[in-house]
Amino acid sequence: MKRRKITDSLLPFYCLLICLAGFAGKQARGQCAQVAGHAADPSTADFAQLEKEFGSRKQIPASVKEPVLMALSHFPELRNTRIRFRIRHALSPLTTNRDWGYYFAHLGFGRRAFVVTISDRSAEKLTPILFNRLDFDAQVGVAGHELCHVSDFKHKHLFGWFRLGLGHLSARYVDRLEFGTDSSCIAHGLGFNLLAWSCFVRRALQVQGWQGAGNGTLPFKGRERYMNPSTIAARLQNI
């Protein structure tokens, strides 16, 4: 009898949680629905012209060329930056780094060359969000995120890269780095594409917050390493 009374007393609390969860789910769907009104239409894009304007010093596999060129068109500061996009088996869906092979081959004078690795095979839990599984808007969004890393990294000298490497030992440092990178992506005019990526990941993996490939099994704990849809939507309202 006592146990039943305790359960009955908690019933309003459980009902409130259910209502809040339903409201949050409805709000998230509303935020993600914004993408449809701003979806990119690749059929109307002149990719030959985009490649002419933004493809200089870029190596882009044919299978990812269209969304990558679309993203590159938002980064005029990278027009003459050497970037090599490559497709490999890797845990993380996308990563960006200095092209160390080019750097050492040119005795340190190639420090402005970068490589973006796009995974075509990963752990089973991450397979749903590989680049070739994404819709076009999400592809442009995540490519834009990586290009924001390039835009940031191109100003770093050797000491800056050393500090960056040490910083990755701190979860809080990585949180600030990736959150700031998403902010930069929005500032470059790719907010709705980033929203498409953010919504796609959470829907495909059924997660509340995306903490990256190496942290997929960790509890969310309120951390926001990569912007949640609600944060992106709020930023877009202020633009």
C-alpha positions in Angstrom: 0.0 0.0 0.0 2.8 2.4 0.9 4.6 1.7 -2.4 1.4 2.4 -4.3 1.0 5.8 -2.5 4.6 6.8 -3.4 4.0 5.8 -7.0 0.7 7.8 -7.1 2.5 10.8 -5.6 5.1 10.7 -8.4 2.5 10.4 -11.1 2.1 14.1 -11.8 5.9 14.4 -12.0 6.1 11.6 -14.6 3.3 13.2 -16.6 5.2 16.5 -16.6 8.3 14.8 -17.9 6.3 13.2 -20.7 4.7 16.5 -21.6 8.1 18.3 -21.6 9.6 15.5 -23.7 6.8 15.8 -26.2 7.2 19.6 -26.3 11.0 19.3 -26.9 10.5 16.8 -29.6 7.9 19.0 -31.3 10.2 22.0 -31.0 13.1 20.1 -32.5 11.0 18.9 -35.4 10.0 22.6 -36.0 13.6 23.7 -35.9 14.7 21.0 -38.4 11.7 21.8 -40.6 13.3 25.2 -41.3 15.9 23.4 -43.5 13.2 22.5 -46.1 12.5 26.2 -46.8 16.2 26.9 -47.4 17.3 23.7 -49.0 20.0 23.9 -51.6 19.0 22.9 -55.1 22.0 21.3 -56.8 20.1 21.1 -60.1 20.3 24.9 -60.5 23.9 25.3 -59.5 26.6 26.0 -62.1 29.3 23.6 -60.8 31.6 24.2 -63.7 31.7 27.9 -62.8 32.1 27.1 -59.1 35.0 24.8 -59.9 36.6 27.6 -62.0 36.2 30.1 -59.2 36.9 28.0 -56.2 38.5 24.8 -57.4 42.0 26.2 -57.8 44.7 24.1 -55.9 41.9 21.7 -54.8 41.9 18.0 -55.2 38.3 16.8 -54.9 37.1 13.2 -55.7 34.3 13.2 -58.3 31.9 11.5 -55.9 31.9 14.4 -53.4 32.7 17.3 -55.8 29.3 19.0 -55.9 28.6 19.5 -52.2 32.3 20.4 -51.6 32.3 23.0 -54.3 29.1 24.4 -52.9 30.7 24.7 -49.5 33.9 26.2 -50.9 31.9 29.0 -52.6 31.3 30.4 -49.1 35.0 30.6 -48.3 36.6 33.2 -50.6 39.6 33.4 -48.2 40.4 29.8 -49.3 40.3 30.5 -53.0 44.1 29.9 -53.4 44.6 27.6 -50.4 45.9 24.1 -51.3 43.4 21.5 -50.0 43.3 17.8 -50.8 40.1 16.0 -50.2 40.5 12.2 -49.9 38.2 9.3 -49.2 39.5 6.6 -46.8 38.3 4.1 -44.2 38.3 6.1 -40.9 36.4 6.1 -37.6 35.4 9.8 -37.8 33.1 10.7 -40.7 35.3 13.8 -41.6 38.6 15.2 -40.2 40.8 18.0 -41.2 44.6 18.3 -40.7 47.7 19.9 -42.2 48.9 18.0 -45.2 52.1 16.8 -43.5 53.3 14.9 -46.5 53.3 18.1 -48.6 54.8 20.1 -45.7 57.9 17.8 -45.3 58.2 17.3 -49.0 58.7 21.0 -49.3 61.0 21.3 -46.3 58.5 23.2 -44.2 57.5 25.7 -46.9 54.2 23.8 -47.6 52.6 24.6 -44.3 49.6 26.1 -46.0 48.5 22.8 -47.5 45.7 20.9 -45.8 43.9 17.5 -46.2 40.3 16.7 -45.5 39.6 13.0 -45.0 36.1 11.8 -45.8 35.4 8.3 -44.4 33.6 5.7 -46.5 33.7 3.0 -43.9 33.5 3.3 -40.1 32.3 1.6 -37.0 28.8 0.2 -37.4 27.2 2.7 -35.1 28.6 5.6 -37.2 27.7 4.1 -40.6 24.4 6.0 -40.8 26.1 9.3 -40.9 28.9 8.7 -43.4 29.2 11.4 -46.0 27.6 9.3 -48.8 24.5 8.6 -46.6 23.7 12.3 -46.0 21.3 14.4 -48.0 22.9 17.2 -50.0 22.3 20.0 -47.5 23.9 18.0 -44.7 26.8 17.2 -46.9 27.4 20.9 -47.6 27.0 21.7 -43.9 29.5 19.2 -42.7 31.9 20.1 -45.5 31.6 23.7 -44.5 32.4 22.8 -40.9 35.7 21.2 -42.0 36.5 24.2 -44.2 36.1 26.4 -41.2 38.8 24.3 -39.6 41.0 25.0 -42.7 40.3 28.7 -42.5 41.4 28.7 -38.8 44.4 26.4 -39.3 45.9 28.3 -42.2 46.9 31.1 -39.7 48.7 28.7 -37.3 52.4 28.4 -37.3 54.3 25.4 -35.8 53.8 26.6 -32.2 50.1 27.0 -32.9 49.9 23.4 -34.1 51.7 22.2 -31.1 49.2 24.0 -28.8 46.4 22.6 -30.8 47.7 19.0 -30.3 48.0 19.6 -26.6 44.6 21.1 -26.4 43.0 17.9 -27.7 44.0 16.3 -24.4 41.3 18.5 -22.8 37.6 17.8 -23.4 36.7 21.3 -22.6 39.2 22.7 -25.1 37.8 20.5 -27.8 34.3 21.6 -26.8 35.2 25.2 -27.3 37.1 24.5 -30.5 34.2 22.6 -32.2 31.5 25.0 -30.9 33.5 27.9 -32.2 33.9 26.2 -35.6 30.1 25.8 -35.9 29.8 29.5 -35.1 32.2 30.2 -37.9 30.2 28.0 -40.2 27.1 30.0 -39.5 29.0 33.3 -40.0 30.1 32.0 -43.5 26.4 31.7 -44.5 26.0 28.0 -44.1 23.8 28.0 -41.0 20.9 26.2 -42.6 23.2 23.6 -44.1 24.8 23.1 -40.6 21.3 22.8 -39.2 20.6 20.0 -41.8 23.7 18.2 -40.6 22.9 18.6 -36.9 19.3 17.3 -37.4 20.5 14.5 -39.6 23.0 13.2 -37.1 20.6 13.3 -34.1 17.8 11.7 -36.1 20.1 8.9 -37.6 21.9 8.1 -34.4 18.9 8.8 -32.1 21.1 11.0 -29.8 20.3 14.2 -28.0 23.8 15.7 -28.4 26.5 14.8 -30.8 29.9 14.7 -29.1 32.0 13.3 -32.0 33.0 9.9 -33.3 35.2 9.0 -30.3 32.5 9.9 -27.7 29.4 8.4 -29.1 28.9 6.1 -26.1 29.4 8.9 -23.5 26.4 10.3 -21.6 25.3 13.7 -22.9 25.5 15.5 -19.5 24.4 18.8 -21.1 27.6 19.3 -23.0 27.3 21.0 -26.4 30.5 20.3 -28.4 28.7 20.5 -31.7 25.8 22.9 -31.8 22.3 21.4 -31.2 19.6 22.3 -33.7 18.0 24.7 -31.1 21.2 26.6 -30.8 21.7 26.9 -34.5 18.1 28.0 -35.0 18.5 30.7 -32.4 21.6 32.0 -34.1 19.8 32.0 -37.4 17.0 34.2 -36.0 19.6 36.8 -35.0 21.2 37.1 -38.4 
